[in-house]
Every structure is written in structure tokens, then in C-alpha cells.
Amino acid sequence: MDWTSAAAAVAGASVAAALSYYALFRPVRDGGVPLLGVSTFRFLCSIANPKAPELLLAIGRSCAAPVFRVRLPDLAFNYFVQDGRLARALLAEGATDKTPAYRMFDGTTAGTRSMFTKMNGAAHKFARKGVVPAFRPEHLHRMRSVCLAHLAAWTAAELEPAVAAGQPVDICHHMLKVTVGAIAEAAFEYAMSDAEVVSFLHDLELCLDEYAQKQIMLPWRKLIAWALPSARAAHAAAHRNMAMMEKILEHYRALPPGAAGKETVVALIANNLGYKDDRERCAELLIMMIAGHDTTSFSVCWALCDLAAHPERAAALRTALRASSEPHACPELLAAVKESMRLHPVAALGSMRRLLRDFPVAGTPYVLPAGAHVTMPFHLIFRFTGRVEQPDEYLPERWAKPSLELVESFFPFAAGTRNCVGQGLASTELHAIVAKLAADYDFSLAKAPEPYYALTNKPLGALLLARRASE
């Protein structure tokens, strides 16, 4: 071990020990909320694990209350919500803000604050309002066409040869490339080369591992990042991806008059004079790409894997899709996609908020105190036994006539004023891709997926064997 690694280890251990001592012995105003009988160490190991959603679900099911609390080594009270109605109320609550943990995510944009990490206020409202026109219905129709063109190119180049050879496909790998290319063209007016897509995805993986996993779980890493090789690699990767966004911005500005769009995402950001400089614009472009590509691609993959595991439902869906004049809006498709997103929410650990005032929990004696950090894990909420019947079963038919409890417990794009601004594009791509593939191909599982959480819930290792569905 060299001296920098030794110094980092000593500094990290010292900071961790101090924070742990504070967490264990500080006074707590708990609001009557149940404290789970799980040690701080075990809980931290669980949420830092690639199987965090499943482990957290098991912990949550030891408590029937709509909210529980745990002790964590930070400077705030920590509460976890598993009731959808309560989560919706908190997300709509005006007296909340994002927690400081989100600031770690600024590392992915090389230290520049973006819409995703800005606290509530004028700066966030300005950034969000600026891109809303890009997701109007007339633009979503164009984006669907772009997405289907990229899917058709992939189908011809990759899927059909695999079908002919009887070889399975790594569906996650391919869907990531399809969605990145589609977003770049539809939202950024830029055709990314295969090499650019591969480089972007590689660098983003380095960034997310450091800034969305390690530094959120271990905030002290930021203080000693200079001594950690993986942190230095993530820093360099973030700068490369910001340079990619600068290239996209310059490409847009070089388009001849009349060729550039006026309400694409890149146009609205490039022409918005409210940004201080192009660095802020590039950070906004990058965060839109990050937020849009893997959430969509992994949702597609989970939906296809679920259909492959339930061939009778896949056959019924295919019949409905082929009979529909608008396959992407087919009720059976909407139900299948919702059920997969309920069982496997890509943003599995959901949203985090910091309370600015006391918040009474309706129907209970509990009060969430001001200053509390509240996490609303979608994986718990969408499967909460107090609201959802047979929560662990794949039952698309439950969405034909959903109960109020089910509807209240399902919001995969979050809720309130900080919900996903690009959810229209994500939903459009998701339904277009699943509709086309489910109508044309019969998929079976060559290798079942393993849930793997690293900011998003990925169906790791999923291999699908496809064959042309009979007419």
C-alpha cells in the first residue's frame, strides 16, 4: 500500500468513526415512528449492496407501519416510507426540498449543478420550465418515429442475425445503445457514432459507480477522492462526457438556418439566455441523457423478460397488439408495461426529501419531524402489502380495473413538482419498443435476469432467445 492509500484509509476511518459516534449517541426526536431493530452496520451493508431493493424490502416487511426509521451515520433523522399515499403527500408537500445527498451527483457533470440536483427555488423552476415545451404531444410523435427507426436498424443488424443463428441476445447491452442513439437524435439533433455511444456508456458507468453509489453511501469519500484511483477515473470520465455534450451543443449551433429545430431539448437549452454559460448548458444536456437512457432501456428489458417468463400472457398480448390500430396505446400493452414497472421499478430506491417543517402522518399518531431525511423507495411502495394485493406476483390483469390503493401506490416517474420532466419521452420510447418487439417476436429466457442495483435496477445477465412470431 502506498502512502496516499494509507492516508486515505486513515482519514476515511476517522471520519466514519466520528459520524458513527454522532449517529449512535445524539438525541433523536422520533415523532413516535417505529425504529427498526436492525443495526446501523447491517442496514448500511444492505443499501450499499447490488441487491439493495430486495434487501430493503425484506427489512421493510418486518414492519407493518407506513413509515419506519433507522439510525444512519449522518447528521439527520432517517425515515423510510412504504405507503404510497403518504409518499405522494410528501412529494406534493411544499415544505420539503431535496436532500444534500443529491449534490454528490454533481460529480457526473464535473461539478456543475444541474436541474436534477438544484434545490427548490428560482434556479430549478427556470431550468425545468425551459425544457418543458420539448415534450409536447406533437414532438413526442416525432420522437416515437425516431425511436422506431433506431429500433428497426438494430433489428436488421443485430436481432435478425441472432434469430437466424438461434443465438440469444444480451438485451440490456443492445437496448442501452438503441436508447442513447434515439435520444441523441430525437432530443439533441445529433447522430452519435457507435464509438461515441460505447465511450459515453463506459464513462458514465465509472461516474455512476463513484458519485451515485460510493459517495452517496460514504460521503467522506469526497474528502479523499484525490487518493482513490476509482474516484480519479470517475472525475476524468465526467469531463469526457461533458466534452461530448459540448460537441453536441456546437453541432447544433453549426446547423444551417432552417435545419435546426426550435423546440428540441438542445434548442431550448442552447437558446435559453438564462444560463450563465455553456458549462451549465452542457450539464443540463448531460443530465437529460443520463436520466433518459438507462431508465427507459432497463424498463424495456424488464418488460420483455417478464413476457418471456410468461409465454401465455405474451401470446395474448401479441394478439391484442396485432389487432390494434395504435399498438403503442393498446390497453393490454399498457397493463403489461405497468406491471413490469411495478415489480421492477428502475428507480428502485425512489426519491429522497428533507422536511422543512413537522409533517403529521394522516391516520396515525406519527409525526415526521422538521429536518428529517425521508426516503421513498419505489420497490417498497409498489409492493407494500398494506396497499397492494399479491404484491410479488406478475398480474397485468390487475390494471384492467385497478383499485384506488393500487393507483395511489404506483408513480414510477415520481410525483409533485420534482417529478420526471422527460417522462413523456421515456413513456413514448418504452411503449413503442415493447409494442414492436412483442408483436413481431416470441421471446424465451436463455438466461434469467439477476436484479442488480447501481442507481438504477438492472436485469443483469438477461439473455433472450428470439424467434419470429407466426402470423
N, C-alpha and C positions, 0 to 999 in steps of 0.2 A: 504493500500500500504506500503510495507517495504521500508527501506532506500535505498536499491540497485535499486529498481524500480523507486523511486523518483529521485535518482541521474541520472539514465539513461534517464528519461523523460526530466530533466533539460538540460542535456548535448546534447541530441538529438535536443531539441527545439533550443538551442543556435547555434548549427552547421547549422541546417536547415535555421534559420533566416539569418545567415551570408552569406550562399551560395545564398539564395534567393535575398538578397540585391545586391550581386555582379551581379547576373544574370540580374536583372532589371535595373541597373544603369551603367553597364560597357559600354564602346564604342564598337560598332559592325561594322565590315567591312562585309557587307552583300552580296556583289557581284551582287546586283540587284535582287536576288532571292526573290520571294514573301513571305512576313511574314503573316502567317495566323492570322485572327482575333479571336484567341482562347486564353483564359487566360492560364498562366502557371499552375495554380491550376487545371483547368479543364483538361488540356492535361495530367498532371501527374495522375490525377484520372482515365483517360481513359486508359493509357498504363499500369497502375497497376491493372487494372480490369480483372477478368477472361474472360470477353468478349472483351479484348483489340483489337484483329484483326478487329472485326466488328465495334467497336467504332472508330478505327483509319481509317478504310475505309470510314466511313461517314464523318470524318473530311477531309480526302484527297479529297473526291469528291466535296468539296466546292471550289476546286482549279483545274483548267484545266492544269496547268503548269506541266512539267515533274518532277519538284522538288519544294519543298516548305521548309520554315524554321519556327522554333518555338523557343521561349525562354524557356530554361530549367535551373534549378538552379545547374549548374556545371561550369567548367572552360573552356568550349569550345563552339564554334558555333555549332548549331544542325540543320542538314538538313535531309529531308526525301525524298527519291527518289521513284517515282511511274511509271517511264518509263523503260521498260526492256532493251532497247538499251543502255540507259545511265547507268543502273546498271551493265550491262555486261562490259561496258568500264571501269567503276570504279573498278570492281573486277579483271579485267585484268591489271589494272594500276600498274606499278612497284613502283610508288612513293606513295604508301599507306601502312598502317600497321593496325593491329587490334587495336581497342580502348582499353583504360585501363579498361573499364567495364568488359572485358572478364576475367580479373585477379580475380574478385570475384568468378569465377567458380572454382578457385583453392581450394576453401573450400571443394568441393566434393571429392577431392583427398587428404584431410587432409593437405593442404598447399603446396603440391608438384606440381611443374609446369608440365604440360603435353603438348602434341602436339597441343591440342586444344587451349591452352592459351599462348603458346610461341609466341613472336613477330617474325617477319620475320628475317631470318638470318640463320647461320650455324646450330644452335641447332634445329630449326624447320625442316630444309631440311634433316638433319640427321635422325630425328625421323620418318618423313614421308617416306623417301626413304627406310628405314629399313623394313617397313611392306608391301610395295607395292607388292612384289612377292607373298604374301599370297592370292592376289585377281586375279591371273592369271586365264584364262578361264578353264584350266584343274582342278584347285582347286574349282572353282565355281560349276562345275558339281558335285563334291563330296559333297559340301556344300548343294546343292539342294537335294541330296539324304538324307542327314541327316535331313534337314528341313522337308521333306515329311514323314520321319519315325516318327518324333515327332508329326506331324500333324495327322498321322494315329493313333498313340497311344491316342491322345486326342479325336479324333473322336470316337474311340471304347469305351473309358472310360467315356466321358462326353457328346458328341453330340448325339450319337445314343440313349442312355437312355433318353435324353431330347426329342428327336423326338418321341420315343415310348410313352412317358408320355404326349406329347403335351405341354411341358413346354418351355418357352423362355429361352435363354441363355444370360448371360452378356458377350457379345462378347469381350469387351476390357479386362476384367479380364482374360479371357481364352487366348486371343492372346498374352498378355504380358508374361504369363507363358510359352506358346509354344515357343516364340521367344528367351526368356532368355535361356531356355534349349537347343534350337538348336544352338545358338551362342556359349554357353559354350562347347558343344561337338564338333562342327564343327571348331571353331576358337581356342579354348583353350584346346581341348583334355581332357575335364573334364566333368563328368556326375554329374550335380548338383541335389541334392535331392530336394523333394518338399519343405521341411522345409528351405533349403538354398535359394531356389528361393523366397519363401514368405518373409524371413528375408531380403534378398537383396532388394526386391522391396519396402518393408516398410521403410528401412533405406534410400534408395535413394529418396523416396518421401519427407522425412524430410530434406534431403540435398538440393534438388532442390527448395523446398519452401523457404529456407533461402538464399542460395547462388545464385540461378538463378532467383529469384523473388525479395525478400525483399532487399537484399544488392545491387542488380543492380539498383533498383529504388530508394533506400535510402542508398547511400554509407556510410553515417555516422553511420549506424548500426554496421559496423565492429569495430568502435572505442569503442562501449559499449556492444559488444557481451557477455562479461563476466557477464553482469547484466540481460540478456534476457534469460529466460528459453528455449524458442524455439531455440535460437542460440546455447545454450549449448547442447541441444538434437541433433541438426544437427551436431555439432562437434563430439560428441560421435558416431553418426551414420556413419560419414565419416571414422572414424578409424575402425569401424567394417567392412565396405565394403573393406577398404584397407587390413584388415586381411584376408578377403575372397580371395582377389587376391593373397596374399602371399601363402595361402593354395593351390591355383591353380598352382602357379609357382613351389612350392615344389612338387606337384603331378607330374607335367611334368618332373621334374628332376629325379624323382624316377622311371620313366618308364624304363623297361628293354631295353637294346640295340636292335635296330631294331623295337621296338614297337612305338617309338616316331616319329612324323612327322618332316620333315626338313623345310617345308615352310608353316606351320600353323602360325597363328598370335603369339601364345605363344612361338613357337620355335624360330621365328625370333627375338622376344623381349628378350627371355631368353638367347640366344646365341650371342646377339649383345654386344660386349665388349665396345661399345662407351658410354653406360650408366654409370654413376658414381657409382651407387649402385642399390640394389634390390628395394629400395623405389621408384626410378624413374621408374623401370620396372613395378612395381605394379600400379603406377599412370597411365602408358600408357595402361596397360591391363584394368584398371577400366574405363578409358575414352572411350576405344573402346567398352566396354559393354554398357556404358551409351548411347553413340552415336548411337549404332546399334539396341537396342531392342525396345524402345518405338516409334521411328520414323517408324520402319517397322510395328510394331503391330497396331499402330493407322492408318497408311495408309491402311492396310488391312481392318480395321474396317470401315473406311470411304467408301472404295470401296464397301464393302458388304452392307452397309446402303444405298448407292446411288442405287445399283441394287435392293434392297428390295423395295425402294420407286418408282422404275420404272420397274414393272414386265414385260412389253413388251420388254424392252431392255435386261432384264435378260434372258428371254426366247430365244431371238435371239442370245445372247452371248453363251448360253448353246449349242445351235445347232451348232454354229461355233466351239466351243471347242471340242465337240464330233466328229466332222468331221476332226479335225486337227491331224496330226501325231506328232506335237510338240505343245501341248496346251499352254505351258508357253510362246511360241513365236507367238501365234495366233494374227493376226492384230487386230481383234475385242477386244481381251483382252487388248492389249497394249493401244488401244484407250480408253477403259473404265477406265483403271488404270490412264492414263494421265489426263483424265477429272476430276476424283476424286481428284487427287493430285493438279490439278489447282484450283479447287473450295475450297479444304480444305487442303492447304499445312500444313504439320505438323509443320515445322519450320516457322510458320506464320509471325513472325516479322523479319525473314531473317537474313541478315548479317550486321555487323557494321564495318566501316573502319575510320581511321584517315588519313586525307590528309597531305602529307609531302610537297606538293607544290600546287600552284594555278592550278585549273582544269577548263578550259573553257567548257561550255556545248554546244556541237555542235548544230547549227541551232537556237541558242537563244543568247541573249545578256548577259546571266548569266555567272558568274564565281564563282565556289566554292573555297573559299579562303584556303590557307595553314593553317593547324591547325584545320580545320573543322572536326566535327564528323558527318559522313554520315551513316544513317540507310537506308537499302534497304529492306523494309517489303514485303515479297513474297505475302502476302494476298492482298496488294495494287497493286503490279506489275502484278500479274496474272489476276487481274480483272480491269486493267486500261482501261477506256472507250476510251482513245485515241489510243489504240492498239488492243483491243480485242472486237469483236462484241458479243452482248448479253452475257456480262461477267458473269452474275449471273445465267445463265441457264445451266442445265446439258445436254450437247450435245456432246456425244462421237464421233458422226459422223464428228465433226469439224476437227478431227485429220486424216481423210482419205486423205484429200488434204489440209494440214494446210498452211495458209498464212505465209509469212516471218515475219510479225508483231507478229503473234501468236507464232511462233517458238522462236523468239527473246525474247518474254515475258515469257518464261517458262524454268526454270532451278531449279528444286526442290532440287538438291544437291549442289546448288551454282555454281560458275564458277571461272575460274582462277586457280592460283597455290594453293589457300587455299580451293579448293572445297573438298567435302567429299571423303576421301581416301577409305572408305569402301562402296562406293555407288554400286559397283558391287555385293557385298554380299547382301546389302539391296534390290536391284532390283531383284536379283535372288530369295530371300525368298518371297518377295511381290508377284511376278508373279506366283510362284509355288503354294502358298497358295490360292490365289484368283482363279486361274485356277481350282484347285482341288475342292474347295468348290462350286464354281459357276457351275461346270459341274455336280456335284453329288446331289446338294440340291437346293430346291426352298425356298428362304428366304422371310419373310414378317416382317414388323416392328410391334412388340408388343409395343414398346415404342420408339419414335423418339429420336435421339441424340440431346443433347444441347452442342454447342461448348463451350469448357472450356479451356482457355489458361493458362498454367503454364509451361513455357519454350517450351512445345510442345502443339499443338492444339488437344485436346482430344474430341472424341464424347461421352461426359459424359452421363451416364444413358442409353445408347443404349441397347435395348433388342430385340433380333432377334428370331423369331419363325421359325424353320426349318422343312421341310418335305422332304422325299426322292423324287427327281425329277423322273418322269416317263421316262421309256426308249424310 
